[in-house]
Amino acid sequence: MYRPGDKPAVLFFPGGHCSAASDCGWSLYTSEGYGVLAFSRPGYGNTDVGTLNAAEFVPAVAECCQELGIDQTAAAVGVSFGGMQALHAALSLPELVPRLVLHSCAPSTLAYPDTRLESLFGPLAFSPALQGLTWAMVACFVRSDAGLRRMVGALSKTPVNNWWHTWSMEDKRRARDLFSRMRSGRGFVNDLQQARPDRASYRRLVQTRTACPTLVTGSRQDAGVAFAHAEDYADTIPGAVLVELSVPSHLFWLGPAGEEAQAAVNAFMASHA
């Protein structure tokens, strides 16, 4: 998905269960005039390239930019599981990618999922065989405000009663649209393979070799990705800047607290213009 803007495009890599058609935070960039070139990573959307890992998918990213005549971008931006792909784009395409932004990303050198229950349940519920049924049930569930409230509440360590009232109707519409579009395809299982504990040393190598200016954002209230991953990125990526957000859930771009993420992006882009 390519949306040109007045400013250079960001290479945008959505998280798990999201395709290039899903706005899972790219509005932070389009609102400031940046173009967006979003990718459905291997196994998601229509990207049927087999089980390529993040490093193996970089040539396809480069080829897509070449076909579109894009020889300079504003940044590579990763959200959640998309952080792996953003890191590899920044590492392998330094002339194309001058900056890196990691929003609520995992895995770092730490493995993901963060809990044993998620490690056991995730590969089953979001397997190629069952993911269609799982997301069809979710789409029905979020049609009501009560269902949507429970879904977003599960992505927060803060009781949903404390912040649900701060979301506008537009925030709820965007969240409902996001959940309704989610599909795991074969991509989520592919992501999990790259997030295993036995690949930690490889992930550390990638992080320590990433040399471009890097912004890392995360929230301690995020129940989707532990804040420890953000801290790990900041500790291992040379010169990375960590901005801790007070956003109450994994959906960091929604609600009034999303203005913090916007401010962090604006400040980072301005300081590395």
Secondary structure, DSSP 8 states (H G I E B T S, - for coil): -EE--SEEEEEEE--TT--TT--SSTHHHHTTTEEEEE---TTSTT----S--HHHHHHHHHHHHHHTT----SEEEEEGGGHHHHHHHHHH-TTT---EEEES---SSS-SSSSHHHHHHHHHHTSTTTHHHHHHHHHHHTTSHHHHHHHHHTTBSS-GGGTGGGS-HHHHHHHHHHHHH---TTHHHHHHHHT-GGGHHHHHHHHHT--S-EEEEEETTBSSS-HHHHHHHHHHSTT-EEEEE--SSS-TTSSTTHHHHHHHHHHHHHHT-
